[in-house]
Amino acid sequence: MADVDNPDWLDRIAWDDQGLVPAITQSAETDRVLTLAWMNRESLAATVTSGYATYWSRSRAQLWRKGETSGNLQRIVQIALDCDNDAVLLRVEQIGGAACHTGRESCFFQVLTDGHWATADPILKDPRQMYGLHE
């Protein structure tokens, strides 16, 4: 992977005006798109250092290690940068099976069918159990 002590690889990224870049996460096993999240310099560097996906939570304005609460970690297999340098692709081993906070394999579980959105994937893990919530 990249040398985290040398920022040249981070400088190559075309960060947006908020210092973010979209990060598409894909299963290295199935090629299925699992999530779309955002990264800043710190979260991408943390991802490279730890070997596990770390994102920037725009709603909480803080770093967010995927799976820290739910146990559904994303171990990095490969990191790629697109041709415009403005999007990152993380190929991961999805640990725990569910990448989505709804308990599904992918966040992209709603499919447009005959003019309406249909749920295409089952819930693999109860979100209340993943996050320790009670009814």
C-alpha positions as CSV (number, residue, x, y, z in Angstrom):
1,M,0.0,0.0,0.0
2,A,1.0,3.7,0.2
3,D,3.7,5.1,2.4
4,V,1.7,7.0,5.0
5,D,4.7,9.1,6.0
6,N,5.0,10.5,2.5
7,P,1.9,12.6,1.6
8,D,2.5,12.7,-2.1
9,W,-0.1,10.0,-2.7
10,L,-2.7,12.0,-0.7
11,D,-1.8,15.2,-2.6
12,R,-2.7,13.5,-5.9
13,I,-6.4,13.2,-4.9
14,A,-8.7,16.0,-6.1
15,W,-10.4,16.7,-2.8
16,D,-13.7,18.7,-3.0
17,D,-14.1,22.1,-1.4
18,Q,-14.8,20.4,1.9
19,G,-11.7,18.3,1.7
20,L,-13.6,15.1,0.9
21,V,-13.6,12.5,-1.8
22,P,-16.4,9.9,-2.4
23,A,-15.3,6.3,-1.6
24,I,-17.1,3.4,-3.3
25,T,-16.7,0.2,-1.4
26,Q,-16.9,-3.1,-3.3
27,S,-16.7,-6.7,-2.2
28,A,-13.4,-8.2,-3.5
29,E,-15.1,-11.6,-3.4
30,T,-18.3,-10.9,-5.4
31,D,-17.6,-7.4,-7.0
32,R,-20.9,-6.2,-5.6
33,V,-20.9,-2.5,-4.6
34,L,-21.5,-2.4,-0.9
35,T,-21.4,1.3,0.1
36,L,-20.7,4.9,-0.9
37,A,-19.2,7.0,1.8
38,W,-16.9,9.9,2.1
39,M,-13.2,10.2,3.1
40,N,-10.9,13.0,4.1
41,R,-7.1,12.9,4.2
42,E,-7.1,11.7,7.8
43,S,-9.6,8.9,7.2
44,L,-7.8,7.6,4.1
45,A,-4.5,7.7,5.9
46,A,-6.1,5.8,8.8
47,T,-7.5,3.3,6.3
48,V,-4.0,2.6,4.9
49,T,-2.4,2.5,8.3
50,S,-4.9,0.1,9.9
51,G,-5.8,-2.0,6.8
52,Y,-9.5,-1.4,7.6
53,A,-12.0,1.1,6.1
54,T,-12.3,4.3,8.0
55,Y,-14.6,7.0,6.7
56,W,-15.5,10.6,7.4
57,S,-19.0,10.9,8.8
58,R,-20.5,14.1,7.4
59,S,-23.5,14.0,9.8
60,R,-21.3,13.5,12.9
61,A,-18.3,15.5,11.6
62,Q,-15.9,12.8,12.8
63,L,-13.9,9.7,11.7
64,W,-15.9,6.5,11.5
65,R,-14.2,3.1,11.5
66,K,-16.7,0.9,9.6
67,G,-17.8,-1.9,11.8
68,E,-16.5,-0.4,15.0
69,T,-20.0,-0.7,16.7
70,S,-21.6,-3.4,14.5
71,G,-18.7,-5.7,14.1
72,N,-19.1,-5.6,10.3
73,L,-15.5,-4.6,9.5
74,Q,-14.2,-3.9,6.0
75,R,-10.6,-5.3,5.6
76,I,-8.8,-3.5,2.7
77,V,-7.7,-5.7,-0.2
78,Q,-7.0,-2.9,-2.7
79,I,-7.4,0.9,-3.0
80,A,-7.8,2.4,-6.4
81,L,-8.1,6.0,-7.6
82,D,-10.2,6.9,-10.7
83,C,-8.9,8.6,-13.8
84,D,-10.0,12.1,-12.7
85,N,-8.4,11.5,-9.2
86,D,-11.8,12.5,-7.6
87,A,-13.2,9.1,-6.5
88,V,-11.6,6.3,-4.5
89,L,-12.6,2.6,-4.8
90,L,-12.0,0.3,-1.8
91,R,-12.0,-3.4,-2.6
92,V,-12.7,-5.1,0.7
93,E,-13.3,-8.3,2.5
94,Q,-16.6,-7.6,4.2
95,I,-16.4,-9.2,7.7
96,G,-19.7,-10.0,9.3
97,G,-21.7,-10.1,6.1
98,A,-23.7,-6.9,6.4
99,A,-22.2,-3.7,5.0
100,C,-25.4,-1.7,5.4
101,H,-26.7,-0.3,8.8
102,T,-30.0,-1.8,7.9
103,G,-28.5,-5.3,8.3
104,R,-28.3,-6.0,4.5
105,E,-25.3,-7.1,2.5
106,S,-25.2,-3.8,0.5
107,C,-26.6,-0.3,1.0
108,F,-27.8,-0.6,-2.6
109,F,-30.8,-2.9,-1.9
110,Q,-33.6,-0.8,-3.4
111,V,-34.1,-1.6,-7.1
112,L,-36.3,0.4,-9.5
113,T,-39.0,-1.9,-10.8
114,D,-42.0,-0.8,-12.8
115,G,-41.7,2.8,-11.6
116,H,-41.3,2.1,-7.9
117,W,-38.4,1.1,-5.5
118,A,-38.6,-2.5,-4.4
119,T,-36.5,-4.0,-1.6
120,A,-34.3,-6.7,-3.3
121,D,-32.2,-7.9,-0.4
122,P,-33.1,-9.6,2.8
123,I,-32.0,-8.4,6.2
124,L,-29.0,-10.6,7.3
125,K,-28.6,-9.2,10.7
126,D,-31.1,-7.4,13.0
127,P,-29.8,-3.8,13.2
128,R,-31.0,-3.6,16.8
129,Q,-28.6,-6.5,17.7
130,M,-25.8,-5.1,15.6
131,Y,-25.9,-1.8,17.4
132,G,-27.0,-3.0,20.8
133,L,-30.3,-1.2,20.7
134,H,-33.5,-2.3,22.5
135,E,-37.1,-1.9,21.5
